Amino acid sequence: MTVHIVKLCVGVESIEQLERFQTNRRARAKARNEPAENIHRTRNRPRRDGEVLDGGSLYWIIKGFIRVRQPIVRLDELYDDAEAKRCGFVLGPGLVRTELHARRPHQGWRYLEVKDAAPDLPDHLQSGHWDAATNDGPPPEMAAELRALGLI
């Protein structure tokens, strides 16, 4: 059974900024002759690692909303400078935009059950550009507010 992870994207203001950050980090790794992978380091390995690796994704909270997710490819065992064991979430290269779901701040990461996960946006909205002429609903930010009010 699949379970996801949800985490604050600290210091990031937009999906585009996260995308640039990860692109730069992959380029630096490649310049050091290391694998050009997206690795998010964290202190603890999920105890439910089998469920996370069974199709789980890392859902990023940006500015108070889950906005995007990345598939979790594998969990690596890492060590920091003090030789303390850490966990590396190795993430897929692409960012998948989701419907906006409001989330309160928390420390670290949390499990996110499939039933509570934000659905992916349709393909025509994955670019992040909403156009009233081609979309039959409200802009994503407005839709999130209306959902929070129980109006849609």
C-alpha positions in Angstrom: 0.0 0.0 0.0 1.4 3.4 -1.0 2.1 6.3 1.3 3.5 9.7 0.5 5.6 12.2 2.3 4.8 15.9 2.8 7.4 18.5 3.6 7.8 22.3 3.8 9.9 23.7 1.0 11.8 26.2 3.2 13.1 29.3 1.6 11.4 28.7 -1.7 8.7 31.1 -2.9 7.5 29.5 -6.1 7.6 26.2 -8.1 9.9 27.9 -10.6 12.4 28.8 -7.9 12.4 25.1 -6.7 12.9 24.0 -10.3 15.9 26.4 -10.7 17.3 25.3 -7.4 17.2 21.6 -8.3 18.5 22.2 -11.8 21.5 24.1 -10.4 22.1 21.4 -7.8 22.1 18.7 -10.4 24.6 20.7 -12.6 27.0 21.1 -9.6 26.8 17.4 -8.9 27.5 16.6 -12.6 30.5 19.0 -12.5 31.9 17.0 -9.6 31.4 13.7 -11.6 28.6 12.7 -9.2 25.2 11.4 -10.3 23.0 14.3 -11.4 20.1 13.4 -9.1 17.6 15.3 -6.9 18.4 14.2 -3.4 16.7 15.7 -0.4 18.6 14.9 2.8 16.8 14.4 6.0 17.6 13.1 9.5 15.4 10.1 9.7 14.6 7.3 7.3 10.8 6.6 7.0 9.9 3.5 9.1 7.2 2.8 6.4 9.9 2.8 3.7 8.3 -0.1 1.8 5.1 1.9 1.5 7.0 5.0 0.4 8.9 3.1 -2.2 5.7 1.6 -3.5 4.8 4.6 -5.7 5.1 7.3 -3.1 5.9 11.0 -3.8 7.3 13.9 -1.9 4.6 16.6 -1.8 6.2 20.1 -1.4 4.5 22.8 0.7 5.3 26.2 -0.8 3.8 29.4 0.7 1.2 27.5 2.8 -0.1 25.2 0.0 0.9 21.8 -1.3 1.7 22.9 -4.9 3.9 20.2 -6.4 5.1 16.7 -6.0 8.0 14.5 -7.1 8.1 10.7 -7.2 10.4 9.1 -4.7 12.7 6.8 -6.7 14.7 5.4 -3.8 16.0 6.0 -0.2 19.7 6.3 0.2 21.7 5.9 3.4 23.9 9.0 3.7 26.4 10.4 6.3 27.0 14.0 7.4 30.3 15.6 8.3 30.1 14.2 11.8 29.6 10.7 10.4 25.9 10.6 11.6 23.6 8.5 9.5 21.0 10.4 7.4 18.5 9.5 4.8 18.5 10.8 1.2 15.1 10.9 -0.6 16.2 10.4 -4.3 13.5 12.2 -6.3 12.4 11.9 -9.9 13.6 14.8 -12.1 10.2 16.3 -13.0 7.9 18.4 -10.8 4.2 17.5 -11.1 1.9 20.4 -10.2 -1.0 19.5 -8.0 -4.2 21.2 -7.0 -3.5 23.6 -4.2 -4.2 22.2 -0.7 -3.6 24.4 2.3 -1.2 23.0 4.9 -0.1 24.4 8.2 3.7 24.6 8.9 5.4 21.7 10.7 8.9 20.6 11.3 10.5 17.8 9.3 8.3 15.6 7.1 5.0 13.8 7.7 3.4 10.8 6.1 0.5 11.6 3.7 -2.0 9.0 3.0 -3.1 8.5 -0.6 -6.7 9.5 0.2 -5.4 12.9 1.6 -3.0 13.6 -1.3 -3.6 16.6 -3.5 -4.6 15.4 -7.0 -2.4 16.3 -10.0 -3.5 19.2 -12.2 -4.6 18.2 -15.7 -1.9 18.2 -18.4 -3.0 21.5 -19.9 -2.3 23.2 -16.5 1.1 21.5 -15.8 2.9 24.5 -17.4 1.7 26.7 -14.6 -0.1 29.1 -17.0 -3.8 29.5 -16.5 -5.8 31.0 -19.4 -9.5 31.9 -19.0 -10.1 31.2 -22.7 -8.9 27.6 -22.5 -9.9 26.6 -19.0 -13.4 26.1 -17.7 -12.7 26.6 -14.0 -11.3 29.4 -11.8 -7.5 30.0 -11.5 -5.8 27.5 -9.1 -5.3 30.0 -6.3 -9.0 31.0 -6.3 -10.1 27.4 -6.6 -8.1 26.5 -3.4 -9.7 29.4 -1.5 -13.2 28.3 -2.7 -12.5 24.7 -1.7 -11.3 25.9 1.8 -14.6 27.7 2.2 -16.5 24.7 1.1 -17.9 26.4 -2.0 -16.6 23.9 -4.5 
